[in-house]
Amino acid sequence: VSEESLELGHYPHYMLKEIEEAPRVIKRLVNQYFDGVKYRFDDALINRIEAADNIIFIAAGTSYNAALIGQRYLRTLNKKVDVFIASEWHFYPYQSGEKPLYVLISQSGETTDVLKCLEVIESYNGDVLAITNTEVSTLYRRADYRLLLHAGTEVSVASTKAYIAQITLLTLLYARIANKVTTI
């Protein structure tokens, strides 16, 4: 059964199927962003992250929890990092520093609250890094920098492999910025 298949196969429900697909998602992400020697992230993105005087994660639901992991990683690199729930941030937008980078995380790339935040950020002419599973999404198309999760179709209401993909991607990104090859 392929990752993208909507067939349950021998599984009693999608959540179990998607949990068991997680190791393949991790392997796919590692293969996409790390060749065993060198990380495959766009240098312009890495330079922008390093230049940011504040990194502001904005997400909803499970993606918010992944953002908290990203915050922890980047703070170990002495970056100023904040995390906000999208449904709150767009009512009380927060920007700090002269060169903030906004990291918007959305599995679908169509999360309404995240897209409302994107509109506010665009009115500031702020730079946006989109982390999403959907290349044809609004978030992906409108972002300045983009990272795909490559998690395949997720049907279960409880996010499983997309959340694991978000954490894996943030771990790979952190390892690249910290120049740590042995942490993978």
C-alpha positions as CSV (number, residue, x, y, z in Angstrom):
1,V,0.0,0.0,0.0
2,S,1.5,3.3,-1.0
3,E,1.8,6.3,1.3
4,E,-0.7,8.3,-0.8
5,S,-3.2,5.5,-1.0
6,L,-6.6,6.1,0.5
7,E,-7.2,2.4,0.8
8,L,-7.2,1.0,4.3
9,G,-5.8,-2.4,3.3
10,H,-5.5,-4.6,6.3
11,Y,-5.7,-1.8,8.8
12,P,-8.8,-1.3,11.0
13,H,-8.5,2.5,10.7
14,Y,-6.5,5.2,9.1
15,M,-4.7,6.3,12.3
16,L,-3.0,2.9,12.7
17,K,-2.1,2.9,9.0
18,E,-0.6,6.3,9.2
19,I,1.4,5.6,12.3
20,E,2.9,2.6,10.6
21,E,3.8,4.8,7.6
22,A,5.8,7.2,9.8
23,P,9.2,5.4,9.4
24,R,9.0,5.7,5.6
25,V,8.1,9.4,6.0
26,I,11.2,9.9,8.1
27,K,13.4,8.1,5.6
28,R,11.9,10.1,2.7
29,L,12.5,13.4,4.5
30,V,16.1,12.4,5.4
31,N,16.7,11.4,1.8
32,Q,15.2,14.7,0.6
33,Y,17.1,17.0,2.8
34,F,20.4,15.1,3.7
35,D,22.6,13.0,1.4
36,G,24.6,11.4,4.2
37,V,27.3,14.0,4.0
38,K,25.7,17.3,3.2
39,Y,22.3,18.9,4.0
40,R,20.1,19.9,1.0
41,F,18.6,23.1,2.2
42,D,18.6,26.2,0.0
43,D,21.5,28.4,1.0
44,A,19.3,31.5,0.8
45,L,16.9,30.0,3.4
46,I,19.8,29.2,5.7
47,N,21.3,32.6,5.4
48,R,17.9,34.2,6.1
49,I,17.4,32.1,9.2
50,E,20.9,33.0,10.4
51,A,20.3,36.8,9.7
52,A,16.9,36.9,11.5
53,D,17.0,38.8,14.7
54,N,13.7,37.1,15.7
55,I,12.0,34.0,14.5
56,I,8.3,33.9,15.0
57,F,6.6,30.5,14.6
58,I,2.8,30.6,13.9
59,A,0.7,27.5,13.7
60,A,-2.4,25.8,14.9
61,G,-3.2,22.5,16.6
62,T,-0.6,19.8,16.3
63,S,1.5,22.1,14.1
64,Y,1.7,24.5,17.1
65,N,3.3,21.7,19.2
66,A,5.8,21.0,16.4
67,A,6.6,24.7,16.5
68,L,7.5,24.5,20.2
69,I,10.1,21.9,19.3
70,G,11.5,24.2,16.6
71,Q,11.6,27.0,19.2
72,R,13.6,24.8,21.6
73,Y,16.1,23.9,18.9
74,L,16.7,27.4,17.6
75,R,17.0,28.8,21.1
76,T,20.0,26.5,21.7
77,L,21.6,28.5,18.9
78,N,21.0,31.7,20.8
79,K,18.2,32.8,18.4
80,K,15.3,34.9,19.8
81,V,12.3,32.7,19.0
82,D,8.6,33.1,19.8
83,V,5.7,30.7,19.1
84,F,2.1,31.8,18.7
85,I,-1.2,30.1,18.1
86,A,-2.5,31.4,14.8
87,S,-6.0,32.1,15.9
88,E,-4.7,34.4,18.6
89,W,-1.7,36.0,16.7
90,H,-3.8,37.4,13.9
91,F,-5.9,39.4,16.3
92,Y,-2.8,40.7,18.2
93,P,0.1,40.6,15.7
94,Y,3.5,40.6,17.2
95,Q,6.6,41.6,15.4
96,S,10.0,42.2,17.0
97,G,13.3,43.2,15.6
98,E,14.3,44.7,12.3
99,K,14.7,41.4,10.4
100,P,12.1,38.9,11.8
101,L,11.4,35.7,10.0
102,Y,7.9,34.2,10.2
103,V,7.7,30.4,10.1
104,L,4.2,29.3,9.3
105,I,3.5,25.6,9.8
106,S,0.3,24.0,8.4
107,Q,0.0,20.4,7.3
108,S,-2.6,21.4,4.6
109,G,-1.3,24.8,3.8
110,E,-4.9,26.0,3.9
111,T,-5.5,26.4,7.7
112,T,-7.8,29.4,7.8
113,D,-6.2,31.0,10.9
114,V,-2.7,30.6,9.5
115,L,-3.7,32.2,6.2
116,K,-5.2,35.1,8.1
117,C,-1.8,35.5,9.8
118,L,-0.1,35.3,6.4
119,E,-2.2,38.3,5.2
120,V,-1.1,40.3,8.2
121,I,2.6,39.4,7.6
122,E,2.3,40.3,3.9
123,S,1.0,43.8,5.0
124,Y,4.2,44.2,6.9
125,N,6.2,42.9,3.9
126,G,7.6,40.3,6.3
127,D,9.5,37.2,5.1
128,V,7.7,33.9,5.5
129,L,9.0,30.3,5.6
130,A,6.2,27.9,4.9
131,I,6.4,24.4,6.3
132,T,3.6,22.3,4.7
133,N,2.7,19.0,3.2
134,T,0.9,20.5,0.3
135,E,2.8,22.0,-2.6
136,V,-0.3,23.3,-4.3
137,S,-1.5,25.1,-1.2
138,T,-2.1,28.9,-0.7
139,L,0.6,29.0,2.0
140,Y,3.2,27.3,-0.1
141,R,2.5,29.5,-3.1
142,R,2.6,32.8,-1.2
143,A,5.6,32.1,1.0
144,D,9.1,33.5,0.4
145,Y,10.8,30.2,1.5
146,R,9.2,26.8,1.4
147,L,9.9,23.4,2.9
148,L,7.8,20.4,2.1
149,L,7.0,17.6,4.6
150,H,6.7,14.8,2.0
151,A,4.3,13.0,4.5
152,G,1.8,11.8,1.9
153,T,-1.9,11.8,2.4
154,E,-3.1,12.0,6.0
155,V,-6.8,11.0,6.5
156,S,-6.9,10.5,10.3
157,V,-8.2,13.4,12.3
158,A,-5.4,12.9,14.8
159,S,-2.2,14.0,13.1
160,T,0.4,11.3,13.1
161,K,2.8,11.2,10.2
162,A,2.5,14.9,9.4
163,Y,3.5,15.7,13.0
164,I,6.4,13.3,12.9
165,A,7.4,14.8,9.5
166,Q,7.3,18.4,11.0
167,I,9.5,17.4,13.9
168,T,11.9,15.5,11.6
169,L,12.1,18.4,9.2
170,L,12.8,20.9,12.1
171,T,15.4,18.5,13.4
172,L,17.1,18.4,10.0
173,L,17.0,22.1,9.7
174,Y,18.4,22.6,13.1
175,A,21.2,20.2,12.4
176,R,22.1,22.0,9.2
177,I,22.2,25.4,10.9
178,A,24.2,24.0,13.8
179,N,26.4,22.1,11.3
180,K,25.8,18.9,13.1
181,V,25.9,15.9,10.9
182,T,26.2,13.3,13.6
183,T,22.8,14.2,15.2
184,I,20.8,12.6,12.5
